[in-house]
Amino acid sequence: MNKYAQPIVKELDKKFKFLTQLDKNLWLIQSKENSNCEAFFVATSNEHIIMMGDYDGIMVRPYGAKHCLPNWMAGATTLSYFAEKVCSANRYHKTKQWDSELARKEIEEHFIEYYNDDREGKLVKYHRQYSSPEDKEEWITDKAKDFLDRLSFDFSRDFGYKEMYDSLNEFDYSGDWAEYEFGYDYHSQIKWQHKCLIFWACKVLDGSFKQKKPEVDSSQPLDVKQEGGNGIPPTNKLVGILPKIL
């Protein structure tokens, strides 16, 4: 098992106790037996891994890994790489979101790192407000300090993101602020789905899934072409159900 996957598997082992393989390419992971609450399905096709259930849906398309999808997923421990393959499957899937507190933190860190040269202005004391270590004394230009002291625009409003960039351009219109993507991070849902799929893959590879036995009506002879008779597997109840993709 990938050393980066080990803590994820250890964490989710405490939550997901019931692991069932329903079909050749279909698995069910449950926290409670006989309950779809806090549970999810994973299905694979020739080129895709599809997760659906209580944690919403996501589809992953790892290029060139169609014959070893669990192996690929068990090793895909880098979130950015995973998100790239999610967008490969569905370019409209939203993987990141803007967070106001993160934006404040990253802007402050950026200004402390880049505006601390006395050739660009008078250096003055500044105490960190949003980043760690909190209240640590720094030396930055007086112009940068004035900007950070005024970093109080209301991020809770819909136009907070736009107002952030308007303020940055006002501070330095020549700066290419868009390249920094202040405040953008992978949203909590895709982080959780990433963990769930790593857990699924590792459990497939170590043989932890129990096979679901065919459901056979004992009142009917096996030569009757019923589900489970004559080697006919139970119908996959998920056929035709597409996962909800963000």
C-alpha positions as CSV (number, residue, x, y, z in Angstrom):
1,M,0.0,0.0,0.0
2,N,1.2,3.5,-0.9
3,K,2.6,5.1,2.3
4,Y,0.5,8.2,1.6
5,A,-2.7,6.1,1.4
6,Q,-2.0,4.3,4.7
7,P,-3.3,7.1,7.0
8,I,-6.4,7.6,4.8
9,V,-7.2,3.9,5.0
10,K,-6.6,3.8,8.7
11,E,-9.0,6.8,9.2
12,L,-11.8,5.4,7.0
13,D,-11.5,1.9,8.4
14,K,-13.1,3.3,11.6
15,K,-16.1,4.5,9.6
16,F,-16.7,2.0,6.8
17,K,-17.2,-1.5,8.3
18,F,-19.2,-3.2,5.6
19,L,-17.6,-3.8,2.2
20,T,-19.5,-5.8,-0.5
21,Q,-18.7,-6.6,-4.1
22,L,-22.1,-6.7,-5.8
23,D,-20.8,-7.5,-9.3
24,K,-17.6,-7.8,-11.2
25,N,-17.3,-4.0,-11.6
26,L,-19.6,-2.8,-8.8
27,W,-18.8,-2.3,-5.0
28,L,-20.8,-1.1,-2.0
29,I,-19.1,0.6,1.0
30,Q,-21.3,1.1,4.1
31,S,-20.9,2.4,7.6
32,K,-24.0,0.6,8.7
33,E,-25.1,-2.8,7.5
34,N,-28.3,-2.8,5.4
35,S,-28.3,1.0,5.3
36,N,-27.4,3.4,2.4
37,C,-26.9,6.3,4.9
38,E,-23.3,7.2,5.0
39,A,-22.6,4.7,2.2
40,F,-21.5,4.9,-1.4
41,F,-21.2,2.7,-4.5
42,V,-18.2,2.5,-6.8
43,A,-18.5,1.3,-10.4
44,T,-15.9,0.9,-13.1
45,S,-16.1,0.9,-16.8
46,N,-13.3,0.5,-19.4
47,E,-12.0,4.0,-18.7
48,H,-13.9,5.5,-15.8
49,I,-14.3,5.2,-12.0
50,I,-17.7,6.3,-10.9
51,M,-18.7,7.0,-7.3
52,M,-22.3,7.6,-6.3
53,G,-24.4,7.5,-3.2
54,D,-24.7,9.5,0.0
55,Y,-21.7,11.6,-0.8
56,D,-22.9,12.7,-4.2
57,G,-21.4,11.6,-7.5
58,I,-18.1,12.0,-9.2
59,M,-16.5,10.4,-12.2
60,V,-12.8,10.0,-12.8
61,R,-11.0,9.2,-16.1
62,P,-7.4,8.2,-15.6
63,Y,-5.7,8.2,-19.0
64,G,-4.2,4.9,-20.0
65,A,-5.2,3.0,-16.8
66,K,-8.3,1.2,-18.0
67,H,-6.9,-2.3,-17.2
68,C,-5.8,-1.4,-13.7
69,L,-8.2,1.2,-12.3
70,P,-7.9,0.2,-8.6
71,N,-4.1,0.2,-8.8
72,W,-4.2,3.7,-10.3
73,M,-6.6,5.0,-7.8
74,A,-4.7,3.6,-4.8
75,G,-1.6,5.5,-6.0
76,A,-3.4,8.8,-6.9
77,T,-2.8,10.3,-3.5
78,T,-2.1,13.8,-4.8
79,L,-5.4,15.8,-4.8
80,S,-4.5,18.1,-7.7
81,Y,-3.7,15.1,-9.9
82,F,-7.0,13.4,-8.9
83,A,-8.9,16.6,-9.7
84,E,-7.2,16.8,-13.1
85,K,-8.6,13.4,-14.0
86,V,-12.0,14.3,-12.6
87,C,-12.1,17.3,-15.1
88,S,-10.9,14.9,-17.8
89,A,-14.1,12.9,-17.3
90,N,-16.3,15.9,-17.0
91,R,-14.8,19.4,-17.7
92,Y,-17.8,21.1,-16.0
93,H,-17.3,19.4,-12.7
94,K,-16.5,22.1,-10.1
95,T,-13.4,21.1,-8.1
96,K,-12.5,24.4,-6.4
97,Q,-14.3,27.1,-4.5
98,W,-13.3,30.6,-3.2
99,D,-13.0,30.9,0.5
100,S,-12.8,34.4,2.1
101,E,-10.7,33.5,5.1
102,L,-8.2,31.6,3.0
103,A,-8.0,34.7,0.7
104,R,-7.2,37.0,3.6
105,K,-4.5,34.5,4.8
106,E,-2.9,34.1,1.4
107,I,-2.9,37.8,0.6
108,E,-1.3,38.6,3.9
109,E,1.4,35.9,3.4
110,H,2.1,37.2,-0.1
111,F,2.5,40.8,1.0
112,I,4.8,39.9,3.9
113,E,7.0,37.9,1.5
114,Y,7.1,40.4,-1.4
115,Y,6.8,43.9,0.2
116,N,9.6,43.9,2.7
117,D,12.3,45.8,0.8
118,D,13.1,49.3,1.9
119,R,13.9,50.2,-1.7
120,E,10.1,50.0,-2.4
121,G,9.1,52.2,0.5
122,K,9.5,52.9,4.2
123,L,9.5,49.8,6.3
124,V,7.2,49.7,9.3
125,K,6.1,47.1,11.8
126,Y,3.1,44.9,11.0
127,H,1.5,42.2,13.2
128,R,0.0,39.2,11.4
129,Q,-3.7,39.1,11.6
130,Y,-4.8,36.3,9.4
131,S,-1.9,33.9,8.9
132,S,0.3,31.9,11.3
133,P,2.0,32.6,13.6
134,E,-0.8,35.0,14.6
135,D,0.3,38.4,15.9
136,K,4.0,37.8,14.9
137,E,5.8,41.1,14.2
138,E,6.9,41.6,10.6
139,W,8.5,44.5,8.7
140,I,6.8,45.5,5.5
141,T,6.4,48.7,3.4
142,D,4.1,51.4,4.8
143,K,2.0,51.1,1.6
144,A,1.6,47.3,2.1
145,K,0.7,47.8,5.8
146,D,-2.0,50.3,4.9
147,F,-3.5,47.8,2.4
148,L,-3.5,44.9,4.9
149,D,-5.0,47.1,7.6
150,R,-7.8,47.9,5.2
151,L,-8.3,44.3,4.3
152,S,-11.9,44.4,5.6
153,F,-14.0,44.1,2.5
154,D,-17.1,42.0,3.0
155,F,-16.3,38.6,1.6
156,S,-19.8,37.3,2.6
157,R,-21.4,39.4,-0.2
158,D,-21.6,38.0,-3.7
159,F,-19.2,40.6,-5.0
160,G,-16.5,40.0,-2.4
161,Y,-14.4,38.1,-4.9
162,K,-14.5,41.0,-7.5
163,E,-14.0,43.6,-4.8
164,M,-10.8,41.7,-3.7
165,Y,-9.3,42.0,-7.1
166,D,-10.4,45.6,-7.5
167,S,-8.6,46.4,-4.3
168,L,-5.5,44.6,-5.4
169,N,-5.4,46.4,-8.7
170,E,-5.9,49.7,-7.0
171,F,-2.8,48.8,-4.8
172,D,-0.7,47.9,-7.9
173,Y,-2.4,48.0,-11.3
174,S,0.7,46.4,-12.9
175,G,0.5,43.3,-10.8
176,D,-0.8,40.1,-12.4
177,W,-3.0,39.2,-9.5
178,A,-5.2,36.6,-11.2
179,E,-2.2,34.2,-11.4
180,Y,-2.1,33.8,-7.6
181,E,-5.7,32.7,-7.2
182,F,-5.9,34.0,-3.7
183,G,-8.6,32.1,-1.7
184,Y,-9.1,29.3,-4.2
185,D,-8.9,25.7,-2.8
186,Y,-10.4,22.3,-3.6
187,H,-13.8,22.1,-1.9
188,S,-14.4,19.8,1.0
189,Q,-16.6,17.5,-1.0
190,I,-14.0,16.5,-3.5
191,K,-11.4,16.1,-0.8
192,W,-13.7,13.6,0.9
193,Q,-14.6,11.8,-2.3
194,H,-10.8,11.5,-3.1
195,K,-10.3,9.8,0.3
196,C,-13.2,7.5,-0.2
197,L,-12.0,6.3,-3.6
198,I,-8.4,5.7,-2.3
199,F,-10.0,3.7,0.5
200,W,-12.1,1.7,-2.0
201,A,-9.1,1.0,-4.2
202,C,-6.8,-0.2,-1.4
203,K,-9.6,-2.5,-0.1
204,V,-10.1,-4.0,-3.6
205,L,-6.4,-4.7,-3.9
206,D,-6.1,-6.3,-0.4
207,G,-9.2,-8.5,-1.0
208,S,-11.3,-7.0,1.8
209,F,-14.6,-7.0,-0.1
210,K,-17.1,-9.8,0.5
211,Q,-18.8,-11.3,-2.5
212,K,-22.6,-10.9,-2.5
213,K,-24.2,-14.3,-2.9
214,P,-26.8,-14.7,-5.7
215,E,-30.4,-14.3,-4.6
216,V,-32.2,-17.5,-5.5
217,D,-35.8,-18.3,-4.7
218,S,-35.6,-21.8,-3.2
219,S,-39.2,-22.5,-4.1
220,Q,-38.3,-22.6,-7.8
221,P,-36.1,-25.2,-9.5
222,L,-32.8,-23.9,-10.7
223,D,-33.7,-24.8,-14.3
224,V,-36.2,-22.0,-14.3
225,K,-34.6,-18.9,-15.8
226,Q,-34.9,-16.8,-12.7
227,E,-32.3,-14.4,-11.4
228,G,-29.7,-16.6,-9.7
229,G,-30.7,-19.7,-11.5
230,N,-28.6,-21.3,-14.3
231,G,-25.7,-19.0,-13.5
232,I,-27.8,-15.9,-14.2
233,P,-26.6,-13.2,-11.8
234,P,-29.0,-10.9,-10.0
235,T,-29.9,-7.8,-12.1
236,N,-27.7,-4.8,-11.3
237,K,-30.3,-2.5,-9.9
238,L,-28.0,0.5,-10.7
239,V,-28.1,0.0,-14.5
240,G,-29.3,3.1,-16.1
241,I,-28.8,5.2,-13.0
242,L,-26.2,7.9,-13.7
243,P,-24.4,9.6,-10.9
244,K,-25.1,13.2,-10.2
245,I,-22.1,15.2,-11.5
246,L,-21.5,18.7,-10.1
